[in-house]
Structures are given as structure tokens and as C-alpha cells.
Amino acid sequence: MTDDPRRAPGADLPAWIESLTAALGVDPTLVDTDRLLGVAADVAHQVARPAVPITMFIAGLAAVGADPAPILARIEAEAAAWTAEQ
């Protein structure tokens, strides 16, 4: 058992990131988990908790400028599959 909540049973964040980046064709080296969690925490505490997912989504759009609909659909499918596997 680990004390790192990112690796808790059913919440293996590194495995999720590895799986999702592979599914979406994203270079996993571009995912700075600690930085992203830090930015999310800043937004949660300085703006509002509900602002976190919207902020991160806007950041993602700004980073690539892609049509979000197919990306979001794929993430929903990956999350459903992930839940089923756990």
C-alpha cells in the first residue's frame, strides 16, 4: 500500500495518465502532473473549485486549438472503461 493518494487503489493517477495519453495520441512527457495539480489547486483556492475543470479545459484548448467534441467523447469513453476495469 502506498501513502501517495495518486496511486491509491482505484485512483492510480500515473496509470490513468499513461492510458489516456496513449488513447488520445498525446506525448506523456508533456503532462507535468505536479505542475497541473499545482495550477488546479491555485485556481480552486483563489477562484473557485468549480472553476478548475473549466480552467484546465480552456488551457488545453489554448494549447492545441483543436475541436474539443471528439476529444471529450474519447475521454468519456476512456473514463467509463477505466471505471469498469477497476
N, C-alpha and C positions, 0 to 999 in steps of 0.2 A: 504494500500500500504506500502511496506517496502523499506527502503533505502539500504538493503543488495542486491547487484546485483546477488547473488547466489540464491535468492528467487524471482526474478523479474518474472512477468507473462511470461510464455513460457520458462523460464530458471530456474526452480526450481531445483537447483543442489541437495539438500538433497533428494528430491523425486526421481530424476533420479538415484542417488546412491542407494537408497533403492530398487528401481525397478530392476536395473541392477544386483546388488549383489544377489537378490533373484532369478533372471532368470539364473544366472551363478553358483549359489550354492556357493557363496563367503561369508564368515563371514563379515558382515558390520563393525564390530568393528576393522577389520584390515585396514579399509580405513580411514586414517588420512588426512582429506580433507585439513586442513590448512597446514600441512607439505608437502603434494603433490603439492599444489598450490605454496608454497614457493620454492620447488625444481624446479618446472616448470618455475617460474619467474627467478630464478638464471640462469638456462640454457638459457632462452630466452634472458637475458641481457648480459650474459657472453660468450655465444657461438653464438647462432642464433635462432630466433623464429622458423624456420622450424625444428630445432633440438629437440624441445620439445616433439612432439608426438613420434618421433623415440626413444628418450631417455627413455621416460616413458614405451614404449613398451619393450625395452631391459630390463629395470628394472623389468617389470612384468615377462618376460621370465626367468630372473635370479632368481626371487623369487620362481617360481614353476617348471620351466623346462618342461612345457607342450607343446604339439603340438599346435601352435597358430592358425592354419587354422579353426578348428571348433569354437574356441573362437571368432575369428574375425567375422566369419559368424553370430554367435549368436548376437554379439554386433551390427552388421549392421542391423539385423532384429529388434532388440530392439529399435535402434535409429529410424528406419523407422516407427515402431509402435508408438513410443513416439511422433514423429512429427505429425502423423495422429491424435493422441488423443488431441494434443494441439490446 
